[in-house]
Amino acid sequence: MPGAMGLGAGAGASSATVPSAVSVMPPATLMPPRDLSGPESLYGAPIARSLAAVPEADPTASGTLATGLKAVANVADGKPAAPRWSVRLRISPTCQVPGVRAFLVHKRLSTLGTLVDLRPPLEELKAGRIPDGYIQVDVETGVGEAGIQTALRNVAEVEVVSVAPTVPEPPALPVAAPASDAARGATADAGSRTVRVRTELLDYFLDTVGELMLATARLREVGKVLPENTRPALEEGVYRLHTLVKDLHDKVMSARMTPLSLITDRLPRAARDLARRKEREVELVITGAEIELDRAILDELADPLLHLLRNCIDHGLESPEERLAAKKSPRGRVTVTVRRARDRVIIDIEDDGRGMDPAKLKAAALKRGLITEDAAQRMADRDAFLLSCLPGVSTAKDITDISGRGVGMDAVKRVVESVGGTLEIDSERGRGTVFTLRLPLTVAVVHLLLVEVGEEVFGLPIAKVVGATEADPQALSKSRETALLPHGNGLLPVHALEVLLGVPAAPKPGFRPFVVMEGDAGTGKVALAVDRLLGQEEVVLKPLSRPLDLLPGLSGVTILGSGRPVFILDVPRLLTA
């Protein structure tokens, strides 16, 4: 163990110097008798008091051995330790290269003395990750406050906030203790608990565990046809197997979880570049980036987050002159907040800019024929904001290479929904806009509502299901040949699922079930007419292969415990196909 070897070497070196010091003393027969039991009698009072001023440290703190020995040597030689100064600096918010400025500060201070405590760490500084632009460092140097101020005077875009003397803690002299074999073994085990695994191998593990879950569901279905006297033993074994497989699945999923900082760390540089091109002052604040998501979801989120950031800076934030006229700070602020809510991760991207105009969005959608005049009048502002997610809808005055063409938000919404999430937009004129992404922790396991149409079974994502009801199709009112189902305080358009999918189904008289689903911004909520509701099921999602992935309205496939494959429907795309 390297730490233990370092301790042993240090202790051996110190013990080797004592006999050499004692060997130059006169023989005991030439010295007057005295008590040699204390350090004062052996080394003399001054040095003994100096050694006594150095307290013992934790034997495991091997990193402070050199500091402790150096401090003891300086005290024994009569050399006082260099004064310690606490320096607080601030990098300008408009700085385009904060990492370079921070490293230059580190290099200048290193030439003056020893840097004891640096916050943030050097690796964070080099990467430009400096919360609020402040740097705190303790430096041991004899040049004083004037020397520190002189060294940092010529560093551009760096402000020295304060330079104050501080009282250092007394250095600790670690005492070496022989490590037992058990302790060495435990430390070695602790250092070997982390291994690097390829993402492809984790995907294989996940697929295999998914097959085990399907096999377990198949056993449960087989047990239902067994005689009553033999069924309890099998059900007990299947339940135990299901518990073990579910636990194994959770462990594999935890290995796939990755901090969101993997993609949010790219946003500060993109924000600086966009702000420089638009000649605006932008402050980007990111919180909660340590929260973890499935790696498969993170890979899909990189581009949508970048596009939302571009929209905030390009469309949302005003120019410094406009902000001053509106009695705002000339520097705009964009906040990315990540939080966990039960089995969901919520990402808020918020700006304090001009906000969105729902009337202009409705007018743009009407001009393109995406909504009707009647729908525009009944549409709430919160639904009107989602019109920006329709292809070609944009209220930007100028079209740039960054945004304004109306071809980005629809892709953002499609990607978010493809991983089982939802996109919400809230805005207030003159106050700003908030984009909210509600994402599942994983895309491997989904909850479905199984419905039957004719002889076929299909799955509807539970996250998109608003509710279910029964009604007589013949008793429904109609508007332009479209049946309308009463729901809440309004009427919803009805679509027969067998017609949308082209599935042959014989008409059945009387009441039939209707599933109320979330549509897109143009259609809102819709009601799907089905033949039968089969219940909810937790299934393992499988991606579609060619050519099935080219069919609109299908988002995936799964296999039930009976061995029957079931297609999972993407209702918004199915309605627009």
N, C-alpha and C positions, 0 to 999 in steps of 0.2 A: 504494500500500500504506500503510494508516494508520500502522502501526508505523514504517515507514521514513520517512514524512513527518514524524512527530513527532521522530525522531532528527535529521533534517536541520534542522528548525526550531530544535531545542535547540542544535545545534552552531553554527548561524549566529548565534544570539543571543549565545552566549558569545564567539565570535570578534569580534562587533561591539563588545563592551565593552572589548576590549584597546586598540584605537587611541584610543578616547576617554580612557583612563587615561594613555596615553603622551603625548598631545597637550598635557597641562598641564605637562610637564617642561620645564626651560630648554633653550635651544638647545645643540647639541653643542659649539659653540665656546666656551661659557661654563663647560663642565664639564671636570674633569680627566680625562685619558685613563684608561680602565679596560676590562677584558675584559667584553664584553656577551654572551658565549656561554652563560653559565649563568643559571638562574633567580634565584640569589642576587644577581647583579649587576644584573638587570633590575628585580626587584620588591622586593628587600631580603630578608635572611635569615629573619626571622620568618614572613612570609607564604609564602616559598618552602618552608620546612620544613612548614608546614601543608598546602600543596598536595601535597608529596611524601608526606605521610601517607595520602593518598587514592589507593588503587591503581586501576589501570585495570580496567574490567569488559569483559565480552563485548559486542561492538558490537550483538549481536542482542537484548540485554536492555533493550529500550526501556521496559519498565514501571518500571525503577528510575532513570530519568533525573531525574525530579523530586526523588526522595529524595536522589540524589547531589548535585545542584546546591544543594538546601537545606542539606545537610550542609556543603558547601564554603563556602556563604555564612555559616553559623553559625560555622564555624571561623575564617574570615577576619575576621568581626566580633568575635571573641572570645567568642561565646556557646556555652557547653558544651551538648551534647545532653542531653535529659531522661533520667533513669535509667530503665532497663527492668526491669519486674517480671513474674515468671512467676506466674500465678494459676491455681490448680486448684480447681474447684468440683464439687459433687455434688448432683444433684437427687434429692429423696426418691423412692424406688420407689413410694410410694403417691400421688404427685402425679398428679392427673387431667388436668392441662394442662401437660405438660413443655415444649411448644413456647412457650407464653406466658411461662413462667418464664425460659426460656433467652433469649428476646428481651428481656425486662426486664433481665436481667443484661448483655446486650450494650449496651443503651441507657444503663444507669448507668455502665458503664466507659468508654463513648465520651465522656461528658461530662468525664471526668478527664484524657484525653489521647488518644494515638493507639494504636489496636489494631493490632499488627504481625502476630500469628499467632493465628488462631482455629481450633480443632479441637473438634468437627466444624465445617464451613463454615456460614455464616449460613443458607443455604437449607435445610440439613439440620436446623438448630436450629428454624427456623420450622415445619418439618413434624413436629417431635417425634421425629425419628430420632436418638437419643442413645444410643450403645452403653454399656451398664452405668450410664447416668446421669451420666457424668463429662464435664466441659467443661474444656479447657485453653486459656488465652489469655495472650499476652504483651502488655503495655501499657506505653507510654512516658509516664510522668507524673512530676510533681514533688511529688505530695501524700504520697508515702511509703506505708509499709504501713498506718499508722493511717488515712490517708484512704481507702485501698481498702477496709479492713474496715468503715469507717463507711458508705461508699456502698452496700455490699452487706448491711448488717446487717438492714435492714427488708424484704428480699426473702423472702417466705414460701416454705417448702419448698426452700430452697437453702442448702446447707452449704458454707462456705469451708474447704476441706481444707488448703490451704497458700498462702502468699504469700511469695515469695523473690526477692531481686534476682538479675538475670542479666546477663551481660556480652554486649552486642550485638556482632554482627559489624560490622567497619568498613564504612560505606556505600560502594558501588561507584559510580564515576563513569563511565558509558558513553561511549565515544568513537565519534562518528558516522563511518561509512565509507560512501562512495558505493556504493549497491547497483547491481549490473550489471543489464542488461535481462534476462539469463537467470535471475538470482536472483529478480527481481521476477515474472517469468513463472511460475517454479516455485512461489513462494509463493501466487500467485493461483490456480494450478491446485490446490494443496493445500487452499485454502479453499473451492473449488467442487466438491469430490468428494462432498459429502453433499447429497442431495435428499430431499424428502418425497414418498412414494408412497402413494396410497390403497390400503387393504387389498383393495378390490374388484379393483383392477388386478393385484395380486399373485395373487389367486385366479384371474383370467383367465389370467395367465402359467402358473400351475401346471396348469390344465386343458389349455392348449394343449400344454405339454410332455408331459403325460400322453397326449394324442392322438398326439404324435410317437413316444412309446415304443410305443404300440399299433401304429402304422404300421410301425415298425421290426420288431416281432415278426411282423407280417403278411408283410413281405418275406422274413423268415427262413423262414417256412412255405412261401412260394411257391418259394423256392430249393431246397427239398427234392425237388420234382418235376421239376426241370430235369435235362437230361443231365449225366453225370459230367464231360464235358470242359468244359462252360461253368459248372459250379457253383463252382469255386475263386475265380474273379474276382468273382462276385457275393457270395460269402460274405465275401471280404476287404472289399468295399465296405460290406456290411451291418454287419460288425464295426466298421469305422471310424465309420459313421453312429451305431451304438449307443453307441460311446464318447463321441462328441460330444454326443448327446442326454442321456446320463447325466450328463455334466459340466454341461450346461446345467440339468438338473433339480436338481443339487446346488446350483448358484449361486442358483436361484430359491428353493430351500428355505432357504438361508442368509439370504436377504433377509427371509424370513418369521419367522425366529427372533427371539424377544422374551425379555428377562430375566424371570425369575419374580418379581422385585421388583414388577412391575406389579400383582400381586394380593397379595403378602405385605405390601406397604406399608399395606394396609388393615387388617391384623390387629391391630396394637397398639391402635388406637382401639377396635376391637370388644372386645378383651380388657379394656381399662380399663372400658368400659361394663358388661360382664358382671360383672366383679369388684365394681364398685360396687353393682350390683343384688343380687348374692349376698352382699355384705358380707364379701368375702374379699380377702386380699392375694395378688396374682398377679404373677409375674415372667415376661415373655415374651421368649425369646431366639431370634432368627432368624439362621441362618448359611447361606451358599451361595446367597443370593437372586440373585446375579449370573449364575447358570447359566441358559442359554437353552433355550426350548422353542418348538415351533410355536405360532403365534398361535391357531390353531384349537383346540389343546388347552388353552391358557391360558384362553380364553373359557369353556370347559366346567368348569374347575377352581375357579373363584372360589367358587361356592356349596358344593361339597363340602369345601373347606378350612375355610370359615367354620363349617360344621356340625361338623366334627371338633374345631375349637377350642372351640365351645360345649359339646360333650360332655366334653372334658377339664376345663373349668372347672366346669360344672354337675354332672356325674356323677363325674368322676375325682377332683378335688381336694376334700379335706375342709375343714371350717370351721377357723378358727385354734385353737379350743378342742380339737377332735378331733386336730389335728396336734400340739399340745403334749402331749396325753395319750399320743400314739403316739411321743413323743420325736423329733418332726420340727420343722423350722423353721416358725414360724407363716405364713411366706410360701410359697405354692405356686409351683412352677416348671413352665412349659410350654415345651418346646424344639421348634422347627421346623428340621430339618436337611435341606438339599438337597445331593445329591452326584451325580456322573456315574459310571456304570458301563458302559463300552463304548457300545453304542447305546441305552442306557436312562438315564432320569433317575429317581432314587429319592428320595422325600420321606418323611421320618420325622416324625410328630407325636407327641411323648412327654410324659407328665405323671408327676409323682412322687406320685400320689394313692393312693387305696385299692385300685386294681386291680379286676379283674372276677372274678366267681365262676362257673366253668364249670358247677357243679351247678345253680345258680339259672337259668342260661340254658337248660340241658337241660330243667329242670322247666317253664319258661315255654313252650318249644317243644312239649313233650309236651301241655301243657294246651290248646294251640291245635290239636293234631293235626297238626303239621307234620313230626314225626318219630315213629318207632315206639320202643317200649321197648327192643327189641333193638338198634336203631341207636344209641340213647342210651348203652347200656352199652358198645358197641364204639367209640364216638366218642372220639377223643383230645381233650385240652384245647384244642389249637391249632385244631381243627375246631369245637369247641364255642364258641369266641369268635366265630367267623363266624356263629353262629346269631343274633347281634344284628343281622345284616343281613337277616333274614327279616322280612316285614311283620308288625307287631303284636307282635314279641318285644321286651320291655324288662324290666329288673329294677329300674327306678327306683321308689322308694317314693312319690314325689310327682310328679304331672303338672303341669308349669308351661308358660307360654307360650314358654319357651326350648326345652325338650326333655322327654323322658320318655314320649312317646306311642308310640314304636316305629315311627315313620313317616319316619325320616331316614336311618338307615344303609343301608336297602335302596336308597334313591335315590343315596346316595354310591357304593355298589358298582356300581350300574347305569351311572352316568355314567363311572366309572373304566374299566369293561370296554367301554363303547361307544367309547372312544378307543383301545382296544387295550391297556389296562393291567390290572393286577391289584391287589387289596387284600388285605393280610395284617394280622392282629391278634395281638399277643403281650402277655401280661399276667401279673403276679405279685401275689398278694394282699399288700397292705400296701406294695408297692414302686412300683406304677404300671402304666401301659398304653402300648404303642407301636403306632400305626397306620402301616403302611408302604404307600406307593403306588409301584408300579413302572410307569413310563410310557414309551412310545416317544417318540423325538424328534419324530416326525411321524406323521400319520395318512394321508398321501397315498399312500404305498407300503407294502403289507403283503405278508407271506409266507404263502402258502396251501398246504395239502395238498389236492390235487384228488382227489376220489373219484367213482366212477360208481355210480349206482343205476338199474337198468333202462336206459332210453335217455337219462337225464339226467346232467349233471355238476354237482357242487356243490363249494364251497370251504370248508375248515375252517381257521380261524386257527392257524398253527403255534404261536403262544404258548400256546394252550389244549390242544395235543396232547401227551399224556404218552408215548405209544408206539403200536405197532401189532403185531398178532400174527394168526396163523391158527389156526382150530379147526373142528371138526365140530359144527355146531349140534345135531345129534341126540345127541351124546355129552355135552352140557352138563347139569349138574344143575339142578334147578328148585326154587324156593321160592315158593309161592302163584302158580303159573303164570308166574313170571318166571324166565327163564333166567339162570344165574350163570356168569361166565367167570373161571377162576382167573387171578389176576394178583398177582405178588409173594407176599405172605403172606396174601392175603385173596381174597375173591370179589367180583366187580363185577356189578351188574345189567346185562343186555344189552337193548338197544333196537334193533329193526330200523329203519334209516333210511327204508326205503320205506314203512313203516307210519306213522312220525311225519309224513312229508311227504305221504302219500297218493299216492305214485307207483306206477303199475302195474309190477310186476316179477315175472317167472316164477321160481318157486323152483328153486334149483340144488342138486343133491345134492353131497355131499362137503364138503371144506373151503371156508371162505370167510373173507375178511379181517375183522378187528375193529379199530377205532380206539379207543384209550383216551383219553377226554377229561376235562378238568376240568369238573365241574358246579358247582352253587352249594352253599351251606352245608348245605342240607337233603338234597341227593342225594349229594354227594361226587363221586368219580370214577365214570364210567359207560363202558360199552363200546358203540360203535355198529357194527352189522353192515352192511357195504356189499358191493357186487358186485366192485369192482375198485379198486385204488390206482393213480392215474395219475401220481403224483410231485408234487414241489414246484414252485411257481411264484412269482416276484416280480411282483406286479400293481399297477396303479393303482386305488385304491379310488374308486368313484363312489357318492354318496349316492342313496338311493331317493326317488322322487317319489311323490306321491299317485296311487292309493290303496295302493301297495305298502308304503309306510312304516308302514301300519297293521297289516300282517300280523305276528303274533308269530313270532319265530324267524329273521327275515331282518335282517341288519345292513348289507348293502350289495350292490353288484353290480360286476362287472368284465367286461372283454372280453378274451378270449384272442387270441393271434396269429392263430388261424384265423378270427377274426371271431365266434366263438361267445360269447354272453353267459353268465355264470356267477354264480349267486347265492351270497353268502357267508352262512353259517349262524351264528346265535347259539344255541348248543346249550343253555345254561341256560334261556333263555326258551322255546326249542322244547319242552323237557321239561315245563315248567310250564304251557304253553298248553292 
